[in-house]
Amino acid sequence: MMTMSTLLATLNQTIQTAQFSGAVLIRQHEETRYEQAYGFANRSEEMPNHPHTRFAMASGSKLFTAVAVCQLVERGHITYNTRLQEWLELPEIEGFGDVTVHHLLTHTSGVADYFDEEVMDDFEQLWLTTPMYHVREPEDVLALFQDQPMKFKPGERFSYSNSGYVLLGLLIERVTGESFRTYIEKHIFQACGMESTGYYRMDRLPKQTALGYIDEEGGQWRTNIYSVPLIGQPDGGAYTTLYDLDLFWQHFLKGKLVSEETAALMLTPQVEPDDDDSYGYGIWIDIRDNEIFRHYIMGCDPGVSLISFIYAGTGIRSHVLSNQTEGAFLLAQELDNIAVSGV
């Protein structure tokens, strides 16, 4: 078995070879095992990233939406079998009325996705016809897909759906009477003490926030300011730091955001997208040798990538935030090797 010093040396070599830009944190229980930051938060000014830099989360923040919905279930406002049409006025599309909260949480609703990863591979294509600076509220995103036919009958299969989580955000607004972002900030960020996490406008980013960078041929690059929505939505786009993200997981796993029973439900496989991965409520589940190896969230936008791994039965939590499109994913194998060794 490789020693920890060798494993960390391999991780550092991968980081250097990939010219990784971002920050990495490995914690076991309450102890920090590894903490490093690399590259620049602002390349033009050569301002370095550090462990407390804010990074965009892309789809990683879908988990906040899922937790909020489960909070409303616990309070008795809705159930997992509640039909969306009971709360939202939806278009007259065949099958739409049968969509439930469970379907949306598990990406099995069949609702047309405004960015369908089964047929599209470039998020920037969306904004050729709809300027990203017009997308400010969940209802603005709804206009991108509400008139499209269903892909399949609710519950028929898994198909990753950003639109589904936008609908969950609208449901949160209808049930609580608060804006989506206000609810999340109050009942998740403030509840966890996540003081450096929020939904920030791209043109009003707070200090110590990394700009997202898209690397191009010939060593050229550009920021992602014209490649993602102006502000995060229920399907992604919050900003966070390594330690705020770890705070969230600590509160979630200890039953401080939802009950331990609900947390266990969210961590339980609900649907199997493929042979290796399952999906709970807002959380991916890596199954190896018929056992849960890790729970995780991930996110990817132009100039943004995130992985956050919770290794089953080890107390190990590994987080990577990057202001590059693929940066975080390049480190996944090394993080798995470190976790298997027991840190």
C-alpha positions in Angstrom: 0.0 0.0 0.0 1.3 3.5 -0.8 2.2 5.7 2.1 0.3 8.9 2.7 3.3 11.0 1.8 3.5 9.2 -1.6 -0.2 9.7 -2.2 0.0 13.4 -1.4 3.0 13.7 -3.6 1.0 12.1 -6.5 -1.9 14.5 -5.8 0.5 17.5 -6.0 2.1 16.2 -9.2 -1.3 15.9 -10.8 -2.2 19.4 -9.7 1.1 20.8 -11.2 0.8 18.8 -14.4 -2.8 19.9 -15.0 -2.0 23.5 -14.1 -4.9 23.3 -11.7 -6.5 26.5 -10.4 -8.6 26.3 -7.3 -8.6 25.0 -3.8 -8.5 21.6 -2.1 -9.6 20.5 1.4 -9.5 17.0 3.0 -10.9 16.6 6.4 -11.5 13.6 8.6 -14.0 14.1 11.3 -13.1 17.5 12.8 -9.4 17.5 11.7 -8.0 19.1 8.6 -5.7 16.6 6.8 -4.9 18.7 3.7 -5.5 22.3 2.6 -4.0 24.0 -0.4 -4.9 26.6 -3.0 -3.4 27.0 -6.5 -3.6 29.4 -9.4 -5.2 32.8 -9.6 -8.6 34.1 -8.5 -8.0 37.0 -10.9 -5.5 36.3 -13.6 -5.2 39.8 -14.9 -4.2 41.1 -11.5 -2.4 37.9 -10.5 -4.4 37.6 -7.3 -3.9 34.1 -6.0 -6.5 31.7 -4.9 -6.5 30.7 -1.2 -8.4 28.3 1.0 -11.0 30.9 1.9 -11.6 32.1 -1.7 -15.2 32.0 -2.8 -15.8 29.8 -5.9 -18.9 29.2 -8.0 -20.6 25.8 -7.4 -22.4 25.2 -10.7 -24.8 22.3 -10.2 -23.3 21.4 -6.9 -25.8 23.8 -5.2 -28.7 21.7 -6.3 -28.3 20.0 -3.0 -29.3 23.2 -1.2 -32.6 23.1 -3.2 -33.1 19.5 -2.3 -32.6 20.1 1.4 -35.0 23.0 1.3 -37.7 20.9 -0.3 -37.1 18.1 2.3 -37.5 20.7 5.1 -40.9 21.7 3.7 -41.9 18.0 3.7 -40.8 17.6 7.3 -42.9 20.6 8.3 -46.0 19.0 6.6 -46.4 21.6 3.9 -46.0 19.1 1.1 -45.1 15.4 0.6 -42.8 13.6 -1.8 -45.9 12.5 -3.7 -47.3 16.0 -4.0 -48.1 16.9 -7.6 -46.5 20.0 -8.8 -49.8 21.2 -10.4 -51.3 21.5 -6.9 -49.0 24.5 -6.3 -48.0 25.8 -9.7 -49.9 26.9 -12.8 -48.4 24.7 -15.4 -48.9 24.6 -19.2 -51.3 22.1 -20.6 -48.7 19.5 -21.7 -49.6 15.8 -21.7 -48.1 14.1 -18.6 -47.0 17.4 -16.9 -49.8 17.1 -14.3 -48.5 13.7 -13.1 -45.1 15.1 -12.0 -44.4 14.8 -8.3 -41.8 16.2 -5.9 -40.1 12.8 -5.8 -39.8 12.8 -9.6 -38.2 16.2 -9.6 -35.8 15.4 -6.8 -34.6 12.3 -8.6 -34.4 13.6 -12.2 -37.2 11.2 -13.3 -39.9 13.7 -14.1 -39.6 13.6 -17.9 -39.9 17.4 -18.0 -38.0 19.0 -20.9 -34.6 20.3 -19.8 -33.6 23.8 -20.9 -30.0 22.5 -21.1 -30.4 18.8 -22.0 -27.1 17.1 -21.6 -28.3 14.2 -23.7 -28.4 16.4 -26.8 -26.3 19.4 -25.9 -22.7 19.7 -24.8 -22.0 23.4 -24.7 -23.8 25.5 -22.0 -22.8 28.6 -23.9 -25.2 27.7 -26.8 -28.1 28.6 -24.6 -27.3 32.3 -24.5 -27.1 32.8 -28.2 -30.9 33.5 -28.3 -31.6 34.4 -24.6 -29.1 36.9 -23.1 -27.9 35.5 -19.8 -28.3 38.9 -18.1 -32.1 38.5 -18.5 -32.1 35.4 -16.4 -32.5 36.7 -12.8 -35.3 34.8 -11.2 -36.5 31.2 -11.4 -39.5 32.3 -13.5 -37.1 33.7 -16.1 -35.6 30.1 -16.5 -39.2 28.7 -16.7 -39.7 30.5 -19.9 -36.9 28.5 -21.5 -38.7 25.2 -21.3 -42.3 25.5 -20.2 -43.8 25.1 -23.7 -41.7 22.1 -24.6 -43.2 18.6 -24.7 -42.3 16.0 -22.0 -39.4 13.7 -22.8 -41.0 10.7 -21.3 -43.7 9.7 -18.7 -42.9 10.7 -15.1 -41.0 7.9 -13.3 -40.1 6.1 -16.5 -36.4 6.6 -16.4 -33.6 8.9 -15.1 -32.6 11.9 -17.2 -30.6 14.6 -15.5 -32.8 17.7 -15.4 -31.8 21.3 -14.6 -35.4 22.3 -15.3 -36.7 19.9 -12.6 -34.7 21.8 -9.9 -35.9 25.1 -11.3 -39.5 23.9 -10.7 -38.5 22.8 -7.2 -37.3 26.4 -6.6 -40.6 27.8 -7.8 -42.4 25.3 -5.5 -40.3 26.6 -2.5 -41.4 30.1 -3.4 -45.1 29.3 -3.6 -45.1 27.2 -0.4 -43.2 29.7 1.7 -44.1 33.0 0.2 -40.4 33.9 0.2 -38.1 34.2 -2.8 -36.0 31.2 -3.4 -32.7 32.8 -2.5 -34.1 34.4 0.7 -35.3 31.0 1.9 -32.0 29.3 1.2 -30.0 32.0 2.8 -32.1 32.0 5.9 -32.7 28.3 6.4 -29.5 26.8 5.1 -26.6 29.3 4.9 -27.4 31.2 8.1 -28.4 28.0 9.9 -25.0 26.5 9.2 -23.0 29.7 9.8 -21.9 29.7 6.1 -20.9 33.4 6.1 -19.0 33.3 2.8 -21.7 31.5 0.8 -24.5 33.1 -1.3 -26.1 33.7 -4.6 -24.1 36.7 -6.0 -24.7 38.6 -9.2 -21.8 38.2 -11.7 -21.5 42.0 -11.9 -21.5 42.4 -8.1 -19.2 39.8 -6.8 -17.9 40.3 -3.2 -14.2 40.4 -2.4 -12.2 37.2 -2.3 -14.3 35.7 -5.1 -12.6 33.8 -7.9 -13.5 34.7 -11.5 -14.2 31.7 -13.7 -11.9 31.2 -16.6 -12.3 29.4 -20.0 -9.0 28.2 -21.4 -8.6 28.4 -25.2 -6.1 27.2 -27.7 -2.7 28.9 -27.9 -2.7 29.7 -24.2 -5.5 32.2 -24.5 -8.3 32.5 -22.0 -11.4 34.5 -21.2 -13.7 35.0 -18.2 -17.0 33.2 -18.1 -19.1 36.4 -17.5 -21.0 35.9 -20.8 -21.3 32.2 -20.4 -23.5 31.6 -17.3 -26.6 33.3 -15.9 -26.3 36.7 -14.2 -27.1 35.1 -10.8 -27.5 31.5 -9.5 -30.8 29.7 -9.7 -32.4 26.6 -7.9 -30.5 24.4 -10.3 -27.1 25.8 -9.6 -24.8 28.8 -9.4 -24.3 29.6 -5.7 -20.8 30.6 -4.5 -19.1 29.0 -1.5 -15.7 28.3 0.1 -14.1 25.1 1.1 -14.8 25.5 4.8 -18.4 26.7 4.3 -19.1 23.7 2.1 -17.6 21.4 4.8 -19.8 23.2 7.4 -22.8 22.4 5.3 -22.0 18.7 5.3 -21.3 18.6 9.0 -24.7 20.2 9.8 -26.5 18.0 7.2 -25.0 14.7 8.4 -25.6 15.5 12.0 -29.3 16.1 11.4 -29.2 19.9 12.0 -30.8 20.9 8.7 -33.2 18.1 8.3 -33.7 15.2 10.7 -31.3 12.3 10.6 -34.1 10.2 9.2 -34.6 12.6 6.3 -30.9 12.9 5.8 -30.6 9.1 5.6 -33.5 9.1 3.0 -31.7 11.7 0.9 -28.5 9.6 1.0 -30.4 6.4 0.0 -30.4 5.3 -3.6 -33.7 6.2 -5.2 -32.8 5.7 -8.9 -29.9 4.1 -10.8 -28.7 6.2 -13.8 -26.1 3.5 -14.6 -24.4 0.5 -13.3 -21.9 2.4 -11.1 -23.9 5.3 -9.8 -27.1 5.8 -8.0 -28.9 9.0 -7.1 -30.7 10.0 -3.9 -32.4 13.3 -3.3 -29.9 15.9 -4.7 -26.9 13.6 -4.0 -25.0 11.2 -6.2 -24.0 7.8 -4.8 -21.0 5.8 -5.9 -21.6 2.0 -5.6 -18.6 -0.3 -5.7 -18.7 -4.1 -5.0 -22.4 -3.7 -4.1 -21.5 -1.3 -1.3 -21.7 2.5 -1.0 -18.2 3.9 -1.5 -19.0 7.6 -1.3 -21.8 10.1 -1.6 -21.0 13.2 -3.6 -22.0 16.3 -5.4 -20.4 17.8 -8.5 -20.8 20.8 -10.7 -19.6 22.0 -14.0 -20.2 25.2 -15.9 -17.9 27.1 -18.3 -15.1 28.3 -16.0 -16.4 26.4 -13.0 -16.0 22.9 -11.6 -16.6 21.3 -8.2 -16.5 17.9 -6.6 -17.3 17.2 -2.9 -16.9 13.6 -1.7 -18.2 12.1 1.5 -16.5 8.6 1.9 -18.8 6.1 3.6 -17.7 4.9 7.0 -14.4 6.8 7.1 -15.3 10.3 8.4 -13.3 11.6 5.4 -14.7 14.6 3.4 -12.8 15.8 0.4 -13.7 19.0 -1.5 -12.3 20.6 -4.6 -13.4 24.0 -5.9 -12.0 25.3 -9.2 -12.3 28.3 -11.4 -11.6 26.1 -14.5 -14.1 24.1 -16.5 -12.5 20.7 -15.9 -10.1 21.4 -13.0 -11.8 19.7 -10.1 -12.5 16.4 -12.0 -8.8 15.9 -12.7 -8.2 15.2 -9.0 -10.9 12.7 -8.3 -8.8 9.5 -8.6 -6.1 10.8 -6.3 -8.7 11.8 -3.7 -10.2 8.3 -3.9 -6.8 6.7 -3.4 -6.2 8.9 -0.3 -9.5 8.0 1.2 -9.0 4.3 0.6 -5.7 4.5 2.4 -7.5 6.0 5.4 -5.7 9.4 5.4 
